[in-house]
Amino acid sequence: MMSTYPTDNSRLLWMIIGGISVVVVLFLAVQWFLTQPEQQPATMPAPSVAAQAVETASPDTTMTAAPVITEHQPAEPVKLVEESLVKAPLPANDTLAKEEIAKLDDIHAQLQDQQHELKQQHEDVDQMLKLKEEQIKLLEAQLAAQNHS
């Protein structure tokens, strides 16, 4: 009878460990899903790896295909701030009003940071276009020189 006792304890121990593990994983998943919507407005687009690789490429590298750059204008402007937030009256309580002003200042700072980064990305794209145009002109000149030789 002593032989079944340790296996029952071992099985019970593994069931308890498994149950606790499942509860912990579920808790972490719920926390992760609840924080996702809060983090989405704060995320900023990062330049793609391909764009960074093109920036670091030297002018003497050959291109097999020219990248096509298209400007995408959305049909309607993107709302950065909800209208209800702008039109809502400030709270009568000074503490709540200060918290609201601090929150709006944070949002304003984030928007300014995004604007600065977008301007920087725009300047980088303009510079890349100029370099690519120069590279294409050099390659065309080389092809023309090879054809005439």
Secondary structure as GFF3:
##gff-version 3
##sequence-region A 1 149
A	DSSP	alpha_helix	4	39	.	.	.	ID=ss1
A	DSSP	alpha_helix	49	56	.	.	.	ID=ss2
A	DSSP	alpha_helix	83	87	.	.	.	ID=ss3
A	DSSP	alpha_helix	94	148	.	.	.	ID=ss4
###
